[in-house]
């Protein structure tokens, strides 16, 4: 009987782990859909990368209301089909236009 109880406990743990993974993936997908919608509401522009620029720098300069810098970094990488986070001077990036001061106050 002890062996059966151990097996049931193991299956319960496996079920909980699988459920947690699926739930996390669903939440992440919904978050990225919200990020995409908020960014698509903003005009986009092409910018040139300068010496020492990072994707994080560009994401900070181009904040979008309701989108974290980390999520904007992910969007920039995906939208520009970047294979790495290394940028080269003169490279072009498509990024959201910056928020104006009136938008930042709200």
Biopython code that builds the backbone (N, CA, C, O; Angstrom):
import numpy as np
from Bio.PDB.StructureBuilder import StructureBuilder

atoms = [
    (1, "UNK", "N", (0.830, -1.187, 0.000)),
    (1, "UNK", "CA", (0.000, 0.000, 0.000)),
    (1, "UNK", "C", (0.875, 1.251, 0.000)),
    (1, "UNK", "O", (0.505, 2.258, -0.604)),
    (2, "UNK", "N", (2.008, 1.206, 0.656)),
    (2, "UNK", "CA", (2.916, 2.345, 0.729)),
    (2, "UNK", "C", (3.464, 2.707, -0.645)),
    (2, "UNK", "O", (3.639, 3.882, -0.966)),
    (3, "UNK", "N", (3.731, 1.687, -1.446)),
    (3, "UNK", "CA", (4.234, 1.930, -2.799)),
    (3, "UNK", "C", (3.168, 2.637, -3.646)),
    (3, "UNK", "O", (3.487, 3.539, -4.420)),
    (4, "UNK", "N", (1.941, 2.238, -3.501)),
    (4, "UNK", "CA", (0.843, 2.847, -4.253)),
    (4, "UNK", "C", (0.676, 4.319, -3.834)),
    (4, "UNK", "O", (0.470, 5.192, -4.676)),
    (5, "UNK", "N", (0.766, 4.573, -2.545)),
    (5, "UNK", "CA", (0.650, 5.930, -2.026)),
    (5, "UNK", "C", (1.782, 6.807, -2.576)),
    (5, "UNK", "O", (1.553, 7.962, -2.933)),
    (6, "UNK", "N", (2.992, 6.265, -2.643)),
    (6, "UNK", "CA", (4.130, 7.000, -3.195)),
    (6, "UNK", "C", (3.902, 7.335, -4.666)),
    (6, "UNK", "O", (4.222, 8.435, -5.118)),
    (7, "UNK", "N", (3.346, 6.378, -5.407)),
    (7, "UNK", "CA", (3.072, 6.586, -6.829)),
    (7, "UNK", "C", (2.012, 7.670, -7.016)),
    (7, "UNK", "O", (2.150, 8.522, -7.893)),
    (8, "UNK", "N", (0.972, 7.649, -6.214)),
    (8, "UNK", "CA", (-0.077, 8.661, -6.291)),
    (8, "UNK", "C", (0.497, 10.035, -5.949)),
    (8, "UNK", "O", (0.166, 11.027, -6.598)),
    (9, "UNK", "N", (1.346, 10.092, -4.943)),
    (9, "UNK", "CA", (1.981, 11.363, -4.562)),
    (9, "UNK", "C", (2.865, 11.880, -5.688)),
    (9, "UNK", "O", (2.846, 13.075, -5.987)),
    (10, "UNK", "N", (3.624, 11.018, -6.305)),
    (10, "UNK", "CA", (4.496, 11.411, -7.418)),
    (10, "UNK", "C", (3.670, 11.938, -8.586)),
    (10, "UNK", "O", (4.020, 12.958, -9.181)),
    (11, "UNK", "N", (2.588, 11.259, -8.916)),
    (11, "UNK", "CA", (1.716, 11.724, -10.000)),
    (11, "UNK", "C", (1.100, 13.078, -9.663)),
    (11, "UNK", "O", (0.935, 13.922, -10.544)),
    (12, "UNK", "N", (0.765, 13.285, -8.407)),
    (12, "UNK", "CA", (0.225, 14.574, -7.981)),
    (12, "UNK", "C", (1.247, 15.693, -8.155)),
    (12, "UNK", "O", (0.908, 16.785, -8.611)),
    (13, "UNK", "N", (2.478, 15.421, -7.797)),
    (13, "UNK", "CA", (3.547, 16.412, -7.956)),
    (13, "UNK", "C", (3.767, 16.710, -9.436)),
    (13, "UNK", "O", (3.892, 17.870, -9.829)),
    (14, "UNK", "N", (3.816, 15.662, -10.255)),
    (14, "UNK", "CA", (4.005, 15.856, -11.702)),
    (14, "UNK", "C", (2.866, 16.695, -12.270)),
    (14, "UNK", "O", (3.102, 17.612, -13.057)),
    (15, "UNK", "N", (1.642, 16.390, -11.878)),
    (15, "UNK", "CA", (0.488, 17.157, -12.355)),
    (15, "UNK", "C", (0.628, 18.632, -11.970)),
    (15, "UNK", "O", (0.391, 19.515, -12.795)),
    (16, "UNK", "N", (1.010, 18.896, -10.731)),
    (16, "UNK", "CA", (1.153, 20.285, -10.268)),
    (16, "UNK", "C", (2.243, 21.023, -11.038)),
    (16, "UNK", "O", (2.073, 22.194, -11.378)),
    (17, "UNK", "N", (3.345, 20.363, -11.312)),
    (17, "UNK", "CA", (4.442, 20.993, -12.058)),
    (17, "UNK", "C", (3.992, 21.298, -13.485)),
    (17, "UNK", "O", (4.221, 22.399, -13.985)),
    (18, "UNK", "N", (3.358, 20.334, -14.140)),
    (18, "UNK", "CA", (2.878, 20.549, -15.513)),
    (18, "UNK", "C", (1.844, 21.670, -15.534)),
    (18, "UNK", "O", (1.874, 22.516, -16.427)),
    (19, "UNK", "N", (0.941, 21.689, -14.577)),
    (19, "UNK", "CA", (-0.066, 22.747, -14.508)),
    (19, "UNK", "C", (0.588, 24.110, -14.341)),
    (19, "UNK", "O", (0.186, 25.075, -14.991)),
    (20, "UNK", "N", (1.595, 24.198, -13.472)),
    (20, "UNK", "CA", (2.286, 25.472, -13.247)),
    (20, "UNK", "C", (2.987, 25.945, -14.519)),
    (20, "UNK", "O", (2.961, 27.136, -14.832)),
    (21, "UNK", "N", (3.604, 25.039, -15.242)),
    (21, "UNK", "CA", (4.282, 25.412, -16.492)),
    (21, "UNK", "C", (3.285, 25.918, -17.517)),
    (21, "UNK", "O", (3.511, 26.958, -18.136)),
    (22, "UNK", "N", (2.190, 25.205, -17.704)),
    (22, "UNK", "CA", (1.171, 25.610, -18.681)),
    (22, "UNK", "C", (0.556, 26.950, -18.285)),
    (22, "UNK", "O", (0.341, 27.806, -19.143)),
    (23, "UNK", "N", (0.274, 27.139, -17.013)),
    (23, "UNK", "CA", (-0.309, 28.407, -16.552)),
    (23, "UNK", "C", (0.664, 29.559, -16.783)),
    (23, "UNK", "O", (0.260, 30.640, -17.212)),
    (24, "UNK", "N", (1.939, 29.332, -16.499)),
    (24, "UNK", "CA", (2.947, 30.372, -16.717)),
    (24, "UNK", "C", (3.049, 30.733, -18.188)),
    (24, "UNK", "O", (3.159, 31.909, -18.533)),
    (25, "UNK", "N", (3.015, 29.741, -19.050)),
    (25, "UNK", "CA", (3.077, 30.006, -20.495)),
    (25, "UNK", "C", (1.860, 30.796, -20.957)),
    (25, "UNK", "O", (1.994, 31.702, -21.780)),
    (26, "UNK", "N", (0.687, 30.475, -20.449)),
    (26, "UNK", "CA", (-0.532, 31.183, -20.828)),
    (26, "UNK", "C", (-0.486, 32.635, -20.361)),
    (26, "UNK", "O", (-0.871, 33.543, -21.099)),
    (27, "UNK", "N", (-0.017, 32.849, -19.142)),
    (27, "UNK", "CA", (0.090, 34.214, -18.612)),
    (27, "UNK", "C", (1.096, 35.014, -19.415)),
    (27, "UNK", "O", (0.845, 36.176, -19.733)),
    (28, "UNK", "N", (2.246, 34.406, -19.752)),
    (28, "UNK", "CA", (3.270, 35.086, -20.534)),
    (28, "UNK", "C", (2.755, 35.437, -21.923)),
    (28, "UNK", "O", (3.031, 36.526, -22.427)),
    (29, "UNK", "N", (2.014, 34.535, -22.543)),
    (29, "UNK", "CA", (1.452, 34.796, -23.870)),
    (29, "UNK", "C", (0.463, 35.957, -23.808)),
    (29, "UNK", "O", (0.454, 36.809, -24.696)),
    (30, "UNK", "N", (-0.362, 35.997, -22.777)),
    (30, "UNK", "CA", (-1.328, 37.095, -22.631)),
    (30, "UNK", "C", (-0.609, 38.419, -22.390)),
    (30, "UNK", "O", (-1.015, 39.451, -22.923)),
    (31, "UNK", "N", (0.463, 38.396, -21.585)),
    (31, "UNK", "CA", (1.237, 39.610, -21.328)),
    (31, "UNK", "C", (1.864, 40.126, -22.611)),
    (31, "UNK", "O", (1.810, 41.326, -22.882)),
    (32, "UNK", "N", (2.456, 39.248, -23.405)),
    (32, "UNK", "CA", (3.101, 39.680, -24.646)),
    (32, "UNK", "C", (2.075, 40.171, -25.666)),
    (32, "UNK", "O", (2.380, 41.043, -26.480)),
    (33, "UNK", "N", (0.868, 39.620, -25.629)),
    (33, "UNK", "CA", (-0.188, 40.111, -26.506)),
    (33, "UNK", "C", (-0.554, 41.551, -26.117)),
    (33, "UNK", "O", (-0.773, 42.395, -26.986)),
    (34, "UNK", "N", (-0.618, 41.822, -24.815)),
    (34, "UNK", "CA", (-0.887, 43.182, -24.337)),
    (34, "UNK", "C", (0.241, 44.121, -24.734)),
    (34, "UNK", "O", (-0.007, 45.246, -25.168)),
    (35, "UNK", "N", (1.473, 43.667, -24.588)),
    (35, "UNK", "CA", (2.636, 44.467, -24.986)),
    (35, "UNK", "C", (2.535, 44.805, -26.465)),
    (35, "UNK", "O", (2.707, 45.960, -26.854)),
    (36, "UNK", "N", (2.258, 43.802, -27.290)),
    (36, "UNK", "CA", (2.153, 44.016, -28.738)),
    (36, "UNK", "C", (1.057, 45.029, -29.062)),
    (36, "UNK", "O", (1.247, 45.905, -29.905)),
    (37, "UNK", "N", (-0.078, 44.910, -28.396)),
    (37, "UNK", "CA", (-1.196, 45.832, -28.657)),
    (37, "UNK", "C", (-0.820, 47.263, -28.275)),
    (37, "UNK", "O", (-1.110, 48.199, -29.020)),
    (38, "UNK", "N", (-0.179, 47.436, -27.124)),
    (38, "UNK", "CA", (0.202, 48.787, -26.678)),
    (38, "UNK", "C", (1.253, 49.403, -27.590)),
    (38, "UNK", "O", (1.211, 50.600, -27.873)),
    (39, "UNK", "N", (2.190, 48.592, -28.048)),
    (39, "UNK", "CA", (3.216, 49.121, -28.943)),
    (39, "UNK", "C", (2.621, 49.419, -30.309)),
    (39, "UNK", "O", (2.999, 50.406, -30.941)),
    (40, "UNK", "N", (1.700, 48.590, -30.776)),
    (40, "UNK", "CA", (1.119, 48.824, -32.103)),
    (40, "UNK", "C", (0.272, 50.097, -32.134)),
    (40, "UNK", "O", (-0.027, 50.610, -33.212)),
    (41, "UNK", "N", (-0.120, 50.613, -30.967)),
    (41, "UNK", "CA", (-0.855, 51.880, -30.897)),
    (41, "UNK", "C", (0.061, 53.080, -31.116)),
    (41, "UNK", "O", (-0.421, 54.188, -31.350)),
    (42, "UNK", "N", (1.370, 52.874, -31.043)),
    (42, "UNK", "CA", (2.339, 53.968, -31.197)),
    (42, "UNK", "C", (2.919, 53.951, -32.604)),
    (42, "UNK", "O", (3.081, 52.887, -33.201)),
    (43, "UNK", "N", (3.233, 55.136, -33.133)),
    (43, "UNK", "CA", (3.948, 55.159, -34.406)),
    (43, "UNK", "C", (5.353, 54.573, -34.218)),
    (43, "UNK", "O", (5.935, 54.661, -33.138)),
    (44, "UNK", "N", (5.877, 53.982, -35.277)),
    (44, "UNK", "CA", (7.222, 53.424, -35.240)),
    (44, "UNK", "C", (8.141, 54.279, -36.095)),
    (44, "UNK", "O", (7.693, 54.956, -37.020)),
    (45, "UNK", "N", (9.429, 54.243, -35.779)),
    (45, "UNK", "CA", (10.396, 54.940, -36.613)),
    (45, "UNK", "C", (11.688, 54.144, -36.666)),
    (45, "UNK", "O", (11.970, 53.331, -35.787)),
    (46, "UNK", "N", (12.461, 54.387, -37.702)),
    (46, "UNK", "CA", (13.761, 53.745, -37.857)),
    (46, "UNK", "C", (14.825, 54.673, -37.295)),
    (46, "UNK", "O", (14.852, 55.862, -37.612)),
    (47, "UNK", "N", (15.705, 54.125, -36.457)),
    (47, "UNK", "CA", (16.778, 54.906, -35.840)),
    (47, "UNK", "C", (18.113, 54.240, -36.145)),
    (47, "UNK", "O", (18.176, 53.053, -36.466)),
    (48, "UNK", "N", (19.172, 55.024, -36.038)),
    (48, "UNK", "CA", (20.520, 54.510, -36.239)),
    (48, "UNK", "C", (21.200, 54.305, -34.898)),
    (48, "UNK", "O", (21.146, 55.175, -34.029)),
    (49, "UNK", "N", (21.835, 53.165, -34.729)),
    (49, "UNK", "CA", (22.552, 52.829, -33.512)),
    (49, "UNK", "C", (23.867, 53.606, -33.481)),
    (49, "UNK", "O", (24.586, 53.671, -34.478)),
    (50, "UNK", "N", (24.171, 54.190, -32.329)),
    (50, "UNK", "CA", (25.428, 54.895, -32.136)),
    (50, "UNK", "C", (26.419, 54.042, -31.367)),
    (50, "UNK", "O", (26.068, 52.986, -30.842)),
    (51, "UNK", "N", (27.641, 54.498, -31.306)),
    (51, "UNK", "CA", (28.684, 53.788, -30.571)),
    (51, "UNK", "C", (28.289, 53.658, -29.095)),
    (51, "UNK", "O", (27.941, 54.647, -28.450)),
    (52, "UNK", "N", (28.344, 52.452, -28.579)),
    (52, "UNK", "CA", (28.037, 52.206, -27.169)),
    (52, "UNK", "C", (26.560, 52.024, -26.865)),
    (52, "UNK", "O", (26.207, 51.727, -25.724)),
    (53, "UNK", "N", (25.677, 52.193, -27.860)),
    (53, "UNK", "CA", (24.249, 52.009, -27.625)),
    (53, "UNK", "C", (23.935, 50.550, -27.309)),
    (53, "UNK", "O", (24.573, 49.634, -27.827)),
    (54, "UNK", "N", (22.945, 50.356, -26.454)),
    (54, "UNK", "CA", (22.446, 49.012, -26.165)),
    (54, "UNK", "C", (20.947, 48.993, -26.431)),
    (54, "UNK", "O", (20.302, 50.039, -26.504)),
    (55, "UNK", "N", (20.411, 47.800, -26.572)),
    (55, "UNK", "CA", (18.956, 47.684, -26.765)),
    (55, "UNK", "C", (18.238, 48.237, -25.545)),
    (55, "UNK", "O", (17.183, 48.860, -25.671)),
    (56, "UNK", "N", (18.801, 48.015, -24.370)),
    (56, "UNK", "CA", (18.195, 48.536, -23.138)),
    (56, "UNK", "C", (18.120, 50.063, -23.193)),
    (56, "UNK", "O", (17.113, 50.650, -22.797)),
    (57, "UNK", "N", (19.193, 50.713, -23.688)),
    (57, "UNK", "CA", (19.186, 52.184, -23.828)),
    (57, "UNK", "C", (18.033, 52.630, -24.716)),
    (57, "UNK", "O", (17.292, 53.552, -24.375)),
    (58, "UNK", "N", (17.889, 51.965, -25.859)),
    (58, "UNK", "CA", (16.824, 52.350, -26.791)),
    (58, "UNK", "C", (15.446, 52.101, -26.180)),
    (58, "UNK", "O", (14.535, 52.905, -26.373)),
    (59, "UNK", "N", (15.284, 51.010, -25.455)),
    (59, "UNK", "CA", (13.995, 50.724, -24.813)),
    (59, "UNK", "C", (13.678, 51.786, -23.759)),
    (59, "UNK", "O", (12.524, 52.192, -23.621)),
    (60, "UNK", "N", (14.687, 52.238, -23.017)),
    (60, "UNK", "CA", (14.475, 53.296, -22.026)),
    (60, "UNK", "C", (14.110, 54.616, -22.684)),
    (60, "UNK", "O", (13.282, 55.362, -22.161)),
    (61, "UNK", "N", (14.714, 54.911, -23.820)),
    (61, "UNK", "CA", (14.428, 56.167, -24.528)),
    (61, "UNK", "C", (13.039, 56.151, -25.168)),
    (61, "UNK", "O", (12.454, 57.209, -25.397)),
    (62, "UNK", "N", (12.512, 54.971, -25.456)),
    (62, "UNK", "CA", (11.265, 54.832, -26.216)),
    (62, "UNK", "C", (10.173, 54.172, -25.395)),
    (62, "UNK", "O", (9.424, 53.336, -25.901)),
    (63, "UNK", "N", (10.085, 54.547, -24.134)),
    (63, "UNK", "CA", (9.100, 53.916, -23.250)),
    (63, "UNK", "C", (7.687, 53.977, -23.832)),
    (63, "UNK", "O", (7.314, 54.922, -24.528)),
    (64, "UNK", "N", (6.928, 52.948, -23.525)),
    (64, "UNK", "CA", (5.523, 52.850, -23.940)),
    (64, "UNK", "C", (4.721, 52.621, -22.673)),
    (64, "UNK", "O", (5.050, 51.742, -21.877)),
    (65, "UNK", "N", (3.669, 53.407, -22.482)),
    (65, "UNK", "CA", (2.838, 53.282, -21.279)),
    (65, "UNK", "C", (2.350, 51.840, -21.105)),
    (65, "UNK", "O", (1.803, 51.235, -22.027)),
    (66, "UNK", "N", (2.563, 51.310, -19.899)),
    (66, "UNK", "CA", (2.090, 49.973, -19.577)),
    (66, "UNK", "C", (2.991, 48.851, -20.061)),
    (66, "UNK", "O", (2.623, 47.680, -19.965)),
    (67, "UNK", "N", (4.178, 49.193, -20.585)),
    (67, "UNK", "CA", (5.106, 48.174, -21.080)),
    (67, "UNK", "C", (6.420, 48.336, -20.317)),
    (67, "UNK", "O", (6.993, 49.425, -20.291)),
    (68, "UNK", "N", (6.891, 47.269, -19.705)),
    (68, "UNK", "CA", (8.155, 47.344, -18.974)),
    (68, "UNK", "C", (9.318, 47.472, -19.953)),
    (68, "UNK", "O", (9.209, 47.105, -21.123)),
    (69, "UNK", "N", (10.423, 47.993, -19.455)),
    (69, "UNK", "CA", (11.618, 48.102, -20.297)),
    (69, "UNK", "C", (12.039, 46.723, -20.792)),
    (69, "UNK", "O", (12.418, 46.571, -21.954)),
    (70, "UNK", "N", (11.976, 45.717, -19.923)),
    (70, "UNK", "CA", (12.366, 44.362, -20.315)),
    (70, "UNK", "C", (11.477, 43.832, -21.445)),
    (70, "UNK", "O", (11.970, 43.203, -22.382)),
    (71, "UNK", "N", (10.170, 44.085, -21.355)),
    (71, "UNK", "CA", (9.268, 43.634, -22.420)),
    (71, "UNK", "C", (9.522, 44.404, -23.712)),
    (71, "UNK", "O", (9.416, 43.839, -24.801)),
    (72, "UNK", "N", (9.855, 45.688, -23.601)),
    (72, "UNK", "CA", (10.156, 46.472, -24.795)),
    (72, "UNK", "C", (11.460, 45.994, -25.432)),
    (72, "UNK", "O", (11.575, 45.969, -26.658)),
    (73, "UNK", "N", (12.437, 45.618, -24.618)),
    (73, "UNK", "CA", (13.677, 45.035, -25.151)),
    (73, "UNK", "C", (13.345, 43.777, -25.953)),
    (73, "UNK", "O", (13.831, 43.605, -27.071)),
    (74, "UNK", "N", (12.521, 42.902, -25.385)),
    (74, "UNK", "CA", (12.118, 41.680, -26.082)),
    (74, "UNK", "C", (11.433, 42.014, -27.396)),
    (74, "UNK", "O", (11.704, 41.378, -28.414)),
    (75, "UNK", "N", (10.542, 43.011, -27.385)),
    (75, "UNK", "CA", (9.831, 43.404, -28.603)),
    (75, "UNK", "C", (10.818, 43.918, -29.661)),
    (75, "UNK", "O", (10.718, 43.550, -30.831)),
    (76, "UNK", "N", (11.766, 44.764, -29.255)),
    (76, "UNK", "CA", (12.751, 45.317, -30.197)),
    (76, "UNK", "C", (13.567, 44.183, -30.829)),
    (76, "UNK", "O", (13.773, 44.165, -32.043)),
    (77, "UNK", "N", (14.026, 43.246, -30.009)),
    (77, "UNK", "CA", (14.807, 42.120, -30.526)),
    (77, "UNK", "C", (13.982, 41.316, -31.527)),
    (77, "UNK", "O", (14.460, 41.007, -32.618)),
    (78, "UNK", "N", (12.746, 40.977, -31.160)),
    (78, "UNK", "CA", (11.905, 40.161, -32.040)),
    (78, "UNK", "C", (11.491, 40.925, -33.290)),
    (78, "UNK", "O", (11.546, 40.383, -34.393)),
    (79, "UNK", "N", (11.076, 42.181, -33.128)),
    (79, "UNK", "CA", (10.578, 42.964, -34.261)),
    (79, "UNK", "C", (11.669, 43.251, -35.294)),
    (79, "UNK", "O", (11.388, 43.384, -36.485)),
    (80, "UNK", "N", (12.910, 43.346, -34.828)),
    (80, "UNK", "CA", (14.029, 43.632, -35.727)),
    (80, "UNK", "C", (14.795, 42.370, -36.134)),
    (80, "UNK", "O", (15.861, 42.450, -36.744)),
    (81, "UNK", "N", (14.236, 41.203, -35.789)),
    (81, "UNK", "CA", (14.855, 39.912, -36.137)),
    (81, "UNK", "C", (16.327, 39.852, -35.735)),
    (81, "UNK", "O", (17.166, 39.368, -36.495)),
    (82, "UNK", "N", (16.632, 40.346, -34.538)),
    (82, "UNK", "CA", (18.011, 40.326, -34.051)),
    (82, "UNK", "C", (18.342, 38.935, -33.531)),
    (82, "UNK", "O", (17.538, 38.312, -32.838)),
    (83, "UNK", "N", (19.525, 38.458, -33.871)),
    (83, "UNK", "CA", (19.956, 37.145, -33.396)),
    (83, "UNK", "C", (20.713, 37.247, -32.083)),
    (83, "UNK", "O", (20.911, 36.244, -31.397)),
    (84, "UNK", "N", (21.137, 38.458, -31.732)),
    (84, "UNK", "CA", (21.803, 38.668, -30.450)),
    (84, "UNK", "C", (21.481, 40.080, -29.971)),
    (84, "UNK", "O", (20.883, 40.875, -30.695)),
    (85, "UNK", "N", (21.883, 40.372, -28.757)),
    (85, "UNK", "CA", (21.618, 41.705, -28.223)),
    (85, "UNK", "C", (22.757, 42.680, -28.525)),
    (85, "UNK", "O", (22.718, 43.833, -28.096)),
    (86, "UNK", "N", (23.765, 42.221, -29.257)),
    (86, "UNK", "CA", (24.884, 43.100, -29.620)),
    (86, "UNK", "C", (24.483, 43.994, -30.781)),
    (86, "UNK", "O", (23.998, 43.520, -31.808)),
    (87, "UNK", "N", (24.689, 45.281, -30.608)),
    (87, "UNK", "CA", (24.379, 46.248, -31.659)),
    (87, "UNK", "C", (25.676, 46.799, -32.242)),
    (87, "UNK", "O", (26.686, 46.907, -31.546)),
    (88, "UNK", "N", (25.636, 47.142, -33.512)),
    (88, "UNK", "CA", (26.798, 47.718, -34.187)),
    (88, "UNK", "C", (26.479, 49.165, -34.565)),
    (88, "UNK", "O", (25.373, 49.452, -35.022)),
    (89, "UNK", "N", (27.433, 50.079, -34.380)),
    (89, "UNK", "CA", (27.203, 51.468, -34.797)),
    (89, "UNK", "C", (26.795, 51.516, -36.270)),
    (89, "UNK", "O", (27.391, 50.849, -37.116)),
    (90, "UNK", "N", (25.772, 52.317, -36.557)),
    (90, "UNK", "CA", (25.265, 52.438, -37.918)),
    (90, "UNK", "C", (24.132, 51.477, -38.241)),
    (90, "UNK", "O", (23.421, 51.660, -39.229)),
    (91, "UNK", "N", (23.962, 50.462, -37.417)),
    (91, "UNK", "CA", (22.857, 49.518, -37.600)),
    (91, "UNK", "C", (21.534, 50.262, -37.429)),
    (91, "UNK", "O", (21.463, 51.223, -36.663)),
    (92, "UNK", "N", (20.490, 49.832, -38.132)),
    (92, "UNK", "CA", (19.178, 50.467, -37.957)),
    (92, "UNK", "C", (18.282, 49.577, -37.109)),
    (92, "UNK", "O", (18.373, 48.350, -37.145)),
    (93, "UNK", "N", (17.414, 50.229, -36.347)),
    (93, "UNK", "CA", (16.409, 49.548, -35.534)),
    (93, "UNK", "C", (15.064, 50.218, -35.768)),
    (93, "UNK", "O", (14.992, 51.436, -35.932)),
    (94, "UNK", "N", (14.023, 49.440, -35.784)),
    (94, "UNK", "CA", (12.667, 49.985, -35.781)),
    (94, "UNK", "C", (12.219, 49.982, -34.328)),
    (94, "UNK", "O", (12.215, 48.941, -33.671)),
    (95, "UNK", "N", (11.840, 51.165, -33.829)),
    (95, "UNK", "CA", (11.443, 51.332, -32.426)),
    (95, "UNK", "C", (10.204, 52.215, -32.359)),
    (95, "UNK", "O", (9.929, 52.963, -33.297)),
    (96, "UNK", "N", (9.450, 52.138, -31.258)),
    (96, "UNK", "CA", (8.314, 53.049, -31.084)),
    (96, "UNK", "C", (8.818, 54.488, -30.935)),
    (96, "UNK", "O", (9.923, 54.718, -30.443)),
    (97, "UNK", "N", (8.003, 55.447, -31.361)),
    (97, "UNK", "CA", (8.357, 56.844, -31.135)),
    (97, "UNK", "C", (8.324, 57.110, -29.634)),
    (97, "UNK", "O", (7.564, 56.471, -28.906)),
    (98, "UNK", "N", (9.145, 58.053, -29.168)),
    (98, "UNK", "CA", (9.161, 58.312, -27.725)),
    (98, "UNK", "C", (7.863, 58.958, -27.259)),
    (98, "UNK", "O", (7.205, 59.676, -28.013)),
    (99, "UNK", "N", (7.501, 58.689, -25.992)),
    (99, "UNK", "CA", (6.338, 59.364, -25.405)),
    (99, "UNK", "C", (6.702, 60.824, -25.189)),
    (99, "UNK", "O", (7.852, 61.139, -24.883)),
    (100, "UNK", "N", (5.734, 61.712, -25.346)),
    (100, "UNK", "CA", (6.014, 63.107, -25.011)),
    (100, "UNK", "C", (5.745, 63.320, -23.531)),
    (100, "UNK", "O", (5.196, 62.444, -22.863)),
    (101, "UNK", "N", (6.131, 64.481, -23.018)),
    (101, "UNK", "CA", (6.037, 64.732, -21.585)),
    (101, "UNK", "C", (4.599, 64.660, -21.086)),
    (101, "UNK", "O", (4.372, 64.217, -19.960)),
    (102, "UNK", "N", (3.640, 65.072, -21.872)),
    (102, "UNK", "CA", (2.239, 65.020, -21.448)),
    (102, "UNK", "C", (1.815, 63.572, -21.218)),
    (102, "UNK", "O", (1.085, 63.286, -20.269)),
    (103, "UNK", "N", (2.268, 62.652, -22.082)),
    (103, "UNK", "CA", (1.921, 61.239, -21.920)),
    (103, "UNK", "C", (2.569, 60.660, -20.673)),
    (103, "UNK", "O", (1.960, 59.841, -19.985)),
    (104, "UNK", "N", (3.801, 61.076, -20.370)),
    (104, "UNK", "CA", (4.530, 60.521, -19.240)),
    (104, "UNK", "C", (3.903, 60.902, -17.905)),
    (104, "UNK", "O", (4.064, 60.175, -16.925)),
    (105, "UNK", "N", (3.191, 62.024, -17.844)),
    (105, "UNK", "CA", (2.597, 62.479, -16.587)),
    (105, "UNK", "C", (1.400, 61.659, -16.179)),
    (105, "UNK", "O", (1.043, 61.650, -15.001)),
    (106, "UNK", "N", (0.763, 60.966, -17.111)),
    (106, "UNK", "CA", (-0.442, 60.210, -16.776)),
    (106, "UNK", "C", (-0.164, 58.788, -16.440)),
    (106, "UNK", "O", (-1.088, 58.033, -16.138)),
]
sb = StructureBuilder()
sb.init_structure("model")
sb.init_model(0)
sb.init_chain("A")
sb.init_seg("    ")
for serial, (resi, resn, name, xyz) in enumerate(atoms, 1):
    if name == "N":
        sb.init_residue(resn, " ", resi, " ")
    sb.init_atom(name, np.array(xyz, "f"), 0.0, 1.0, " ", f" {name:<3s}", serial, name[0])
structure = sb.get_structure()
